[in-house]
Amino acid sequence: MRINIYYGGRGLIGDPSLYVIKKMMQVFEELNVRVEKYDLYDQKNNIATLPQTLKEADGIILATTVEWHGVGGYMMQFLDACWLYGDKELMQKIYMAPVVLSTTYGEKEAELDLTSAWETLGGITCKGLCGYITDVTELEGNEGYGKLIEKSAENIYRSISQKSPMLPVSNKVVVQKVNKTRNTFLTQQETEQLSEYASNETYVKKQKEDIRELADFFRGQLTGNKSDSGRSYEDIFQSQFRSQPGVHLKYKITLKDKHRVIPLRIDNGQIDTTGGDLVYPDAELTTDSAILDAVTEGRKTFQGGFMEGSIVFKGDFKNLRLLDTMFPFMEAGSKK
């Protein structure tokens, strides 16, 4: 089962919707649901293509924060794109749950807007979450709110997985009567500017660079899972793991030059390297394969790489020190 989350806020620190989404994603992860989150503010130049991401979704969450009035521009652009370019037949099978938090007023109206819009598109709606939160600390410090969010996520999961039946709504009639849109790969503006872009050397050069980056990415996907020794990084971490009872951590190691992620889940003496990209890891490390090779061959430690600046680390520093304890590559290298 797969759930897509489309976040229409601005990504600001302290946004209550982001906190709620994070809690819900943790619940979905525990329920073995594949979750993909799309930040519309980060995808603003590609919003017209985002309806294509609905193809593999069983259900979606439309999440936004009302800062002064309505659901916000990014969310409206996404819904416009669904109307103009989305597959209406496909959307009739997709459940949508709205998650709307307001820092001023109008959360109920925004929730109704999202529900009406999705029903007009022909989709199915289920109960989401709606509330007025002026400060995200109200959510973080209230155990009752936390349980309510988790319960809402479980109800959304139950509605989607069980294909809960819903009574017909009049909004869907609109699709049958006024839907005259044509499926196309280009927006009207893109069509008008096509000839201009084709003759623009800067644009053409940028397209070639993008194609080159994509080629490097896929090349990294095919060859980037192995170290210079020929062994996969996952095998290396598995073989050198020294268990630490009581440790429950998720590490995400990103190799910039090979465009891939190495996930490490440590759970009370057990290690799992097969989980794919992690949702909200406890610690993130970003480096190059040459530096990681130096660490796994015992010529450098994770702490040493951080101190010299060749490893970028996000998270509690004690978790970085613990990484060298759980994977004593330096000790193993000295015995060779």
C-alpha positions in Angstrom: 0.0 0.0 0.0 1.3 3.5 -0.9 0.2 6.9 0.4 1.5 10.2 -1.1 1.6 13.3 1.0 1.4 16.7 -0.8 2.4 19.5 1.6 1.3 22.9 0.4 2.9 25.1 3.1 6.1 27.2 2.9 8.3 24.8 4.9 8.8 27.2 7.7 10.3 26.2 11.0 7.5 25.7 13.5 4.9 25.0 10.9 2.3 22.8 12.8 1.4 20.9 9.6 5.0 19.7 9.2 4.9 18.3 12.8 1.6 16.5 12.2 2.9 15.0 8.9 6.1 13.8 10.6 4.1 12.0 13.3 1.7 10.5 10.7 4.6 9.3 8.5 6.1 7.5 11.6 2.8 5.7 12.1 2.5 4.7 8.4 6.1 3.4 8.5 5.2 1.2 11.5 2.2 -0.1 9.5 4.6 -1.0 6.5 3.0 1.6 4.3 5.2 3.2 1.5 5.0 6.9 2.0 6.2 9.5 -0.5 6.2 13.2 0.6 6.1 16.0 -2.0 6.9 19.5 -0.8 5.1 21.7 -3.3 7.2 24.8 -2.4 10.2 22.8 -3.5 8.5 21.5 -6.6 7.0 24.8 -7.6 8.5 24.7 -11.1 7.2 21.2 -11.7 3.8 21.3 -10.1 2.1 20.8 -13.5 3.7 17.3 -13.7 2.9 16.2 -10.2 -0.5 14.7 -11.0 1.6 11.9 -12.7 2.8 10.9 -9.3 -0.8 9.8 -8.4 -0.5 6.7 -10.6 0.9 4.4 -7.9 -1.0 5.9 -4.9 -3.8 4.1 -3.1 -4.5 7.2 -1.1 -3.2 10.7 -0.6 -3.0 13.4 2.1 -3.3 17.0 1.2 -1.7 18.9 4.0 -1.4 22.7 4.4 -1.3 25.5 6.9 -3.7 28.4 6.8 -1.5 31.4 7.6 -3.9 34.2 6.7 -6.5 33.0 4.2 -7.3 29.8 2.4 -5.2 26.7 1.5 -2.3 28.7 -0.1 -1.1 29.2 -3.6 1.0 26.1 -4.0 -1.9 23.8 -3.1 -4.2 25.6 -5.5 -1.7 25.2 -8.3 -1.5 21.5 -7.6 -5.3 21.1 -7.6 -5.4 23.1 -10.8 -2.9 20.8 -12.4 -5.0 17.8 -11.3 -8.0 19.3 -13.0 -6.2 20.2 -16.2 -3.8 17.4 -16.6 -4.7 14.6 -14.2 -6.2 11.3 -15.0 -9.8 11.6 -13.8 -10.6 7.9 -14.2 -7.6 7.2 -12.0 -8.5 9.7 -9.4 -11.9 8.1 -8.9 -10.2 5.3 -7.1 -8.0 7.4 -4.9 -8.9 8.3 -1.3 -7.9 11.7 0.0 -7.6 12.8 3.6 -7.1 16.6 4.3 -4.8 17.7 7.1 -5.3 21.4 7.8 -3.8 23.4 10.6 -4.4 27.1 11.1 -2.2 29.6 12.9 -4.8 32.4 12.5 -8.3 31.3 11.5 -10.2 29.5 8.7 -9.1 25.9 9.1 -12.6 24.5 8.7 -13.2 26.5 5.5 -9.8 25.3 4.1 -10.6 21.7 5.0 -14.0 22.0 3.2 -12.2 23.5 0.2 -9.9 20.6 -0.1 -12.7 18.1 0.4 -14.9 19.8 -2.2 -12.0 20.1 -4.7 -11.1 16.4 -4.5 -14.7 15.3 -4.8 -15.1 17.6 -7.8 -12.1 15.9 -9.4 -14.0 12.6 -8.9 -12.0 11.3 -6.0 -13.0 9.7 -2.7 -12.6 11.6 0.6 -12.1 10.3 4.1 -11.7 12.0 7.5 -8.4 13.7 8.1 -7.3 16.2 10.8 -8.1 19.8 11.3 -7.3 22.3 14.1 -6.1 25.7 15.3 -2.5 25.8 16.6 -0.7 29.1 17.1 2.6 27.5 18.3 3.9 24.1 17.4 5.0 23.6 21.0 1.4 23.2 21.9 1.5 19.9 19.9 5.0 18.8 21.0 4.2 19.2 24.7 0.7 17.7 24.7 0.6 13.9 25.0 -3.2 13.9 24.2 -2.6 15.7 20.9 0.1 13.2 20.0 -2.3 10.3 20.5 -5.0 12.1 18.5 -2.6 12.5 15.6 -1.6 8.9 15.7 -5.2 7.8 15.9 -6.0 10.0 12.9 -3.2 8.4 10.9 -4.5 4.9 11.8 -8.0 5.8 10.7 -6.7 7.1 7.4 -4.8 3.9 6.9 -7.9 1.9 7.8 -10.1 3.8 5.4 -7.7 3.4 2.5 -6.7 -0.2 3.1 -10.3 -1.4 3.6 -11.6 0.7 0.7 -14.3 2.1 3.0 -17.5 2.9 0.9 -18.7 6.5 0.8 -22.1 7.8 -0.2 -22.3 9.6 -3.6 -21.8 13.4 -3.6 -23.1 16.0 -6.0 -19.7 17.4 -6.7 -18.8 14.5 -8.9 -21.6 15.5 -11.3 -19.5 18.5 -12.2 -16.9 16.3 -13.7 -19.4 14.7 -16.0 -21.0 17.9 -17.1 -18.2 20.5 -17.4 -15.0 18.5 -17.7 -13.9 19.5 -21.2 -10.1 19.4 -20.4 -7.7 17.6 -22.7 -4.8 15.5 -21.5 -1.6 17.1 -22.7 2.1 17.0 -21.7 2.5 20.8 -22.0 0.7 23.7 -20.3 -0.6 26.5 -22.4 2.3 28.7 -21.4 4.8 26.0 -22.2 3.2 25.5 -25.6 3.4 29.2 -26.4 7.0 29.4 -25.3 8.2 26.2 -27.0 9.6 27.9 -30.1 11.3 30.6 -27.9 12.9 28.0 -25.7 14.1 25.9 -28.6 16.0 28.9 -30.0 17.4 30.0 -26.6 21.0 28.8 -26.3 21.0 29.2 -22.5 17.9 27.0 -22.2 19.3 24.4 -24.5 22.6 24.3 -22.6 20.7 23.9 -19.3 18.8 21.0 -20.7 22.0 19.3 -21.8 23.4 19.7 -18.3 20.3 18.3 -16.8 20.5 15.2 -19.1 24.1 14.8 -18.1 23.2 14.9 -14.4 20.5 12.3 -14.9 22.9 10.0 -16.7 25.4 10.4 -13.9 22.6 9.6 -11.4 21.5 6.4 -13.1 25.1 5.4 -13.6 25.6 5.8 -9.8 22.5 3.7 -9.2 24.0 0.9 -11.2 27.6 1.0 -9.8 27.3 3.0 -6.6 26.5 0.2 -4.2 30.1 -1.1 -4.1 33.3 0.2 -2.5 36.7 0.1 -4.2 37.3 -3.3 -2.7 34.4 -4.7 -4.8 32.2 -5.5 -1.8 28.9 -3.7 -1.3 28.8 -1.1 1.5 25.8 -2.9 3.1 27.9 -6.1 3.4 30.8 -4.2 4.9 28.6 -2.6 7.6 26.9 -6.0 8.3 30.3 -7.8 8.7 31.8 -5.1 11.0 28.8 -4.5 13.2 29.4 -4.7 16.9 26.1 -4.8 18.7 25.1 -2.3 21.4 22.1 -3.5 23.5 19.5 -0.9 24.0 20.4 1.2 21.0 17.5 2.1 18.7 18.8 4.5 16.0 18.4 5.2 12.2 21.4 6.5 10.3 21.2 7.8 6.8 24.6 8.0 4.9 24.4 9.9 1.6 27.2 9.5 -1.0 27.1 12.7 -3.1 29.3 11.4 -5.9 27.3 8.2 -6.4 23.8 9.7 -5.8 22.7 7.0 -3.4 21.8 6.5 0.2 23.0 3.8 2.6 20.4 3.2 5.4 21.4 1.8 8.7 18.8 0.7 11.2 20.1 -0.3 14.6 17.5 -2.0 16.8 18.6 -3.4 20.1 21.6 -5.4 18.9 20.4 -6.0 15.4 21.3 -4.2 12.1 19.2 -3.8 9.0 20.7 -2.2 5.8 17.8 -3.0 3.5 15.2 -0.4 4.4 15.7 2.1 1.6 15.6 5.8 2.3 14.7 6.5 5.9 11.9 8.7 7.0 13.3 11.2 9.6 16.5 9.5 10.6 18.1 10.2 13.9 21.4 11.1 12.3 22.5 12.0 8.7 25.9 11.9 7.2 26.9 13.3 3.8 30.2 12.5 2.2 31.9 11.0 -0.9 32.6 7.4 -1.6 36.4 8.0 -1.3 36.0 9.2 2.3 33.6 6.3 3.1 36.2 3.9 1.7 38.8 5.4 3.9 36.6 4.8 6.9 35.6 1.3 6.1 39.2 0.4 5.4 40.3 1.6 8.8 42.3 4.6 7.6 39.9 7.2 9.1 37.0 7.3 11.6 33.6 8.9 11.2 34.6 11.5 13.9 37.9 12.2 12.2 36.1 12.8 8.9 33.7 15.2 10.6 36.5 17.1 12.3 38.4 17.6 9.1 35.3 18.6 7.2 35.1 15.7 4.8 31.9 14.4 6.4 28.9 16.6 7.0 26.9 15.4 10.1 23.4 16.4 11.3 22.1 15.1 14.6 23.2 14.5 18.2 27.0 14.3 18.2 26.9 11.4 20.6 25.3 9.3 17.8 28.4 10.0 15.6 30.7 8.8 18.4 28.5 5.7 18.8 28.8 5.0 15.1 32.6 4.5 15.5 31.9 2.2 18.4 29.4 0.0 16.6 31.6 -0.2 13.5 35.3 -0.4 14.7 36.8 -0.3 11.2 40.0 1.2 12.5 40.5 -1.7 14.9 39.7 -4.3 12.2 42.2 -2.6 9.8 45.0 -2.7 12.4 44.7 -6.5 12.6 45.2 -7.0 8.9 
